[in-house]
Amino acid sequence: MKLVFHSQPVKDMKSAVAFYRDILGMEEAWREGNHTVAFKANTDTQILLEDDEVEREFGPGSVFLVDNVDAYFTSNQEALNFVKEPCDIPPGRYAIFTDDSGNPIRIIDMSKQ
């Protein structure tokens, strides 16, 4: 079985496309009418299962690797809605922000490896 998409429901497509394209810098891959837009992820994707009360509160979402979570947080904290500020995890640092539909977007760095 091969994961081909991570589906992210949104409230307003125009606003969501602007967020993922203009704020996160993702490149549009394709679209179907006015109701479906895909963005290139350029990564090998893994399924992450967690038995963690806090993570269940945020629900499913994407996890993106960044060079430095703290630097990303500092340079984007005014533009993005961070719901979990940077914290330590075994491989490095971790934080969560939401898109304009409330979907969680997790970022991680591997600074401890």
BELSULTA-V413547 format. One record per residue. NEAR is the number of other C-alpha atoms within 12 Angstrom. D_LAST is the distance of its C-alpha to the last C-alpha in Angstrom with 1 decimal. Layout:
BEGIN
NEAR_D_LAST ; NEAR_D_LAST
END
This chain:
BEGIN
5_29.3 ; 9_27.4 ; 12_26.3 ; 16_28.1 ; 21_28.1 ; 20_26.7 ; 15_29.9 ; 28_30.0 ; 21_33.5 ; 23_34.7 ; 15_37.7 ; 19_38.7 ; 24_37.8 ; 18_38.7 ; 17_36.6 ; 30_33.6 ; 32_33.8 ; 21_33.9 ; 27_30.8 ; 30_28.6 ; 22_30.1 ; 16_30.8 ; 19_28.2 ; 26_25.2 ; 14_26.3 ; 20_26.4 ; 20_29.0 ; 22_31.7 ; 17_32.0 ; 14_35.4 ; 15_37.7 ; 11_40.5 ; 9_43.3 ; 13_42.4 ; 17_40.5 ; 21_37.5 ; 29_34.9 ; 26_31.8 ; 27_28.9 ; 21_26.7 ; 23_23.1 ; 14_22.0 ; 14_19.3 ; 14_19.0 ; 17_19.5 ; 15_18.6 ; 16_20.6 ; 13_18.8 ; 12_21.1 ; 13_20.7 ; 10_23.2 ; 11_22.7 ; 9_25.8 ; 13_24.3 ; 20_22.9 ; 13_26.3 ; 16_27.9 ; 23_26.3 ; 21_26.9 ; 24_25.5 ; 27_23.8 ; 28_21.3 ; 28_17.6 ; 29_16.6 ; 26_13.4 ; 21_13.9 ; 18_12.4 ; 23_12.7 ; 33_14.2 ; 26_16.1 ; 19_17.6 ; 29_18.6 ; 30_20.1 ; 16_22.0 ; 13_23.4 ; 19_24.4 ; 21_25.4 ; 12_29.1 ; 18_29.1 ; 27_27.1 ; 23_27.8 ; 28_24.7 ; 25_25.3 ; 27_22.1 ; 25_20.7 ; 25_17.0 ; 22_15.5 ; 19_12.5 ; 17_11.1 ; 13_8.8 ; 14_5.8 ; 22_7.2 ; 30_10.8 ; 34_13.8 ; 38_17.4 ; 38_20.6 ; 34_23.6 ; 32_26.7 ; 32_28.8 ; 26_32.5 ; 21_33.3 ; 23_31.1 ; 28_28.5 ; 30_25.0 ; 33_22.3 ; 35_18.7 ; 35_16.0 ; 33_12.2 ; 28_9.4 ; 20_5.6 ; 19_5.6 ; 14_3.8 ; 9_0.0
END
